[in-house]
Amino acid sequence: MSYSSVSALTAVAPGQFNATVDPGWTIGGKPNGGYLLALLGKAAETAGDHPHVIAASAHYLSSPDPGEVAIDVEVLRAGRTASQLRARLAQGDKVCVEALVTTSTLGDSEPDWSAGVPDAPTAPFEECIRLSSESPTGLTIAIMDEVDLRLDKATLGFGRGRPSGSGALRGWLELPGEDFDPSALLYAVDAFPPGTLEVALTGWVPTLELTVYVRALPAPGPVRILQQARMIDAGRVDEACFVWDSTGRLVAQGTQLAGIRLPG
């Protein structure tokens, strides 16, 4: 199903929405964390006075099952240029994701300084390898059948059973038939497999916390992504993700903390 279909919201009262978590947007039967945050970001955009999410920080308390969920949004501060909101996604009587969201109005201006940003991936879209829903670790990643996610051949050591040790994945992401908007970029920063696959082959790497900044309105077309693991320690890993649009403009970046179990 299209992204616009699986991210649709139904308003039931001021600040209250219903949504359906689609089974196709799952990893091992559990919804992708960025997809859930995108639902909360979209609800915050709808409930607040500003049209675009520019920052979001989510804590994942419990993974919902595919199906109906309820989203509540509370405006904490309504400012002239930016507003802060709290958004919660619940299933039944259980809160599954809680996020703080900042909204504003994005433009297409160029950055004043960007020397701290890493270089964007350079491998052409057509030369990258599209991932399938069957991972090398045996985990079914249904969401790969819904989007076009392609990795640079140079970062596919894990696919050959020989991780490079770099902890980095580079490539492209496309929403077939659709372009990214600011709330969809909240999904993009969590769309790639974990960079830890280029360290060691592991199973599910569940997100504990995810913070995203949306920097600009993305140009039409697929986005380029760099996913970089930083440190694995005490059963947890932190990863940084950078997203560039088709013009080479950095449009989103994220940092997350996730659980991980290394083999052996």
C-alpha positions in Angstrom: 0.0 0.0 0.0 1.1 3.6 -0.6 2.7 5.6 2.2 -0.2 8.2 2.1 -2.6 5.3 2.7 -0.8 3.7 5.6 -0.2 7.0 7.3 -3.8 8.3 7.0 -5.4 9.8 10.1 -9.0 10.1 11.1 -9.8 13.0 13.4 -12.3 12.0 16.1 -12.1 15.1 18.3 -9.7 18.1 18.7 -6.3 16.6 19.2 -7.5 13.0 18.9 -7.0 10.7 15.9 -7.4 7.1 14.9 -5.0 5.4 12.5 -4.3 1.9 11.3 -0.8 0.4 11.6 -0.4 -1.5 8.3 1.0 -5.1 8.6 3.1 -4.4 5.5 5.1 -1.8 7.3 6.7 -4.2 9.8 10.0 -5.8 10.6 9.5 -9.3 12.0 5.8 -8.6 12.5 6.5 -5.4 14.5 5.9 -1.9 13.1 8.9 0.2 12.0 9.7 2.8 14.7 10.1 5.6 12.2 6.8 4.8 10.6 5.1 5.1 14.1 6.9 8.4 14.7 5.8 9.7 11.3 2.2 9.1 12.4 2.7 11.1 15.5 4.5 13.9 13.5 1.6 14.0 11.1 -0.9 14.3 13.9 1.1 17.1 15.5 1.2 19.0 12.2 -2.6 18.6 12.0 -3.4 19.5 15.6 -1.0 22.5 15.9 -0.8 26.0 14.3 2.3 25.2 12.1 2.3 23.0 9.1 5.7 21.2 9.3 7.4 19.1 12.0 11.0 20.2 12.5 12.0 18.2 15.5 10.7 15.1 17.2 12.0 12.9 20.0 10.2 9.6 20.7 10.5 6.9 23.4 9.2 3.5 22.5 7.5 1.9 25.5 5.8 -1.0 23.8 5.5 -2.3 20.2 1.9 -2.2 19.0 0.5 -4.9 16.8 -0.7 -4.1 13.3 -4.2 -2.7 13.5 -6.1 0.2 15.0 -4.3 2.7 17.2 -5.3 6.0 18.9 -3.2 9.1 18.8 -3.6 12.0 21.3 -1.9 15.4 20.8 -1.5 18.1 23.5 -0.3 21.5 22.6 2.3 22.5 25.2 3.2 25.9 23.7 1.8 27.7 20.7 4.4 30.2 19.5 4.6 32.6 16.6 7.4 30.8 14.7 7.3 27.4 16.4 5.1 25.3 18.7 5.8 22.4 21.0 3.4 19.5 21.3 3.2 16.1 23.1 1.9 13.2 21.1 1.0 9.7 22.3 0.2 6.5 20.3 -1.8 3.9 22.2 -3.4 0.6 21.4 -6.1 -0.5 23.8 -5.2 0.8 27.2 -1.4 0.7 26.6 0.7 3.7 25.6 3.1 2.4 23.0 5.1 5.5 21.8 5.4 9.0 23.4 6.9 11.9 21.6 7.7 15.6 22.0 7.3 17.4 18.7 8.3 20.9 17.5 6.4 22.3 14.5 7.2 25.4 12.4 7.1 26.5 8.7 10.0 25.1 6.6 11.4 26.7 3.5 13.9 25.8 0.9 16.8 28.2 1.9 20.4 27.0 1.8 22.3 26.5 5.1 24.6 29.2 6.4 27.2 26.7 7.5 27.4 22.9 7.0 31.0 21.9 7.5 30.0 19.5 10.2 27.8 17.4 7.8 29.4 14.2 6.4 29.5 13.8 2.6 26.4 12.4 0.9 26.5 9.0 -0.7 27.6 9.1 -4.3 26.7 5.7 -5.8 24.0 6.2 -8.4 20.5 5.0 -7.6 20.5 2.5 -10.6 23.8 0.9 -9.5 22.7 0.2 -5.9 21.1 -3.1 -4.9 17.5 -3.2 -3.8 16.9 -5.1 -0.6 14.3 -7.8 -0.4 12.0 -8.7 2.5 14.1 -11.7 3.4 17.2 -10.7 5.4 20.5 -12.6 5.7 19.6 -13.3 9.3 16.3 -14.9 8.4 14.1 -12.1 9.7 11.2 -11.2 7.5 11.2 -7.4 6.7 7.9 -6.9 5.1 8.4 -3.2 4.7 11.0 -3.8 2.0 8.2 -4.9 -0.3 6.5 -1.5 0.2 9.4 0.9 -0.4 12.4 0.9 -2.8 15.4 0.8 -0.5 18.8 0.3 -2.2 22.3 0.0 -0.7 25.6 0.8 -2.2 27.4 -2.5 -3.2 30.4 -1.3 -1.1 28.3 -1.5 2.1 26.8 -4.9 1.4 29.5 -7.1 3.1 26.8 -8.4 5.5 24.8 -9.7 2.5 27.8 -11.9 1.6 28.2 -13.0 5.2 31.4 -10.8 5.5 30.6 -7.6 7.4 33.3 -4.9 6.7 33.5 -3.7 10.3 32.7 -0.1 9.2 29.3 0.1 10.8 28.1 2.2 7.9 25.4 1.7 5.2 24.9 4.1 2.3 22.2 4.2 -0.4 18.8 5.4 -1.5 15.2 5.3 -0.4 12.1 5.9 -2.5 8.4 6.0 -1.8 7.0 4.4 -5.0 4.7 6.9 -6.7 5.1 9.5 -3.9 7.5 12.2 -2.7 8.7 12.8 0.8 7.1 15.5 3.0 8.4 16.6 6.4 6.5 14.0 8.4 7.6 11.2 6.0 11.2 12.1 6.7 10.6 11.0 10.3 10.3 7.5 8.7 13.2 8.0 6.4 15.7 8.4 9.3 14.7 4.9 10.6 14.2 3.2 7.2 17.6 1.7 6.7 18.7 -1.6 8.3 21.0 -1.0 11.3 24.5 0.0 10.4 25.6 -2.7 12.9 25.0 -5.3 10.2 28.4 -4.2 8.8 29.8 -5.0 12.2 28.1 -8.4 12.9 25.0 -10.2 11.7 22.3 -9.8 14.3 18.6 -10.1 14.5 16.1 -7.4 15.4 17.6 -4.2 16.8 14.7 -2.5 18.6 14.7 1.3 18.9 14.5 2.6 22.5 14.7 6.3 21.6 14.7 8.2 18.4 15.4 11.9 17.8 14.9 13.6 14.4 15.6 17.0 13.0 13.9 18.0 9.7 16.0 20.8 8.1 14.2 21.7 4.9 11.4 20.8 2.5 12.7 17.9 0.4 12.8 18.2 -3.4 10.8 15.6 -5.3 12.4 12.2 -5.8 14.2 9.6 -3.8 16.5 10.5 -0.9 20.1 9.5 -0.2 20.9 8.1 3.2 24.0 7.4 5.3 23.4 5.2 8.4 26.3 5.1 10.8 26.7 3.0 14.0 28.7 4.9 16.6 29.2 2.6 19.6 28.0 -0.8 20.8 28.2 -1.1 24.5 26.3 -3.1 27.2 23.7 -4.4 24.8 22.9 -1.1 23.3 24.0 0.8 20.2 23.7 4.4 19.1 23.4 5.3 15.4 23.3 8.5 13.4 21.4 8.9 10.2 21.7 11.6 7.5 19.2 12.2 4.7 19.8 14.2 1.6 17.2 15.0 -1.1 17.6 14.5 -4.8 19.4 17.9 -5.1 22.0 17.0 -2.5 20.4 19.2 0.3 20.6 17.7 3.8 16.9 17.6 4.7 16.8 15.4 7.9 19.1 13.8 10.4 18.5 11.5 13.3 20.1 9.8 16.3 18.7 6.7 18.0 19.5 4.4 20.8 18.6 0.7 20.2 19.0 -2.6 21.8 21.3 -5.2 20.3 22.5 -8.7 20.9 25.8 -9.6 19.2 26.3 -13.2 18.2 28.4 -15.3 20.6 
